[in-house]
């Protein structure tokens, strides 16, 4: 099994997300995982309807549990969808709560 497959399972990414890159920086003992949304539609958090992707937010960063004694961060441009009312919302990501800058996994550690 590839490293990206293992990390995808650990992060519970599902079929709509994929790991674009993994970078390890020895000097800072940091791992950066970049994720991409692969679907052309997503669920609107306000209406629950499956809506087309409108655009993508700027890259956000979430702190995750340390992997192999390295600080670990998830990076992603979260897609926004336009619902049938014409409103635009960011979709929910499977690794963190809305507006939080850390993953569920890090939250549950403390």
Secondary structure by P-SEA (a helix, b strand, c coil): ccaaaaaaaaacccccccccbbbbbccccbbbbbbbbcccccccccccccccccccccbbbbbcccccccbbbbbbbbbbbbccccbbbbcccccccccccccaaaaaac
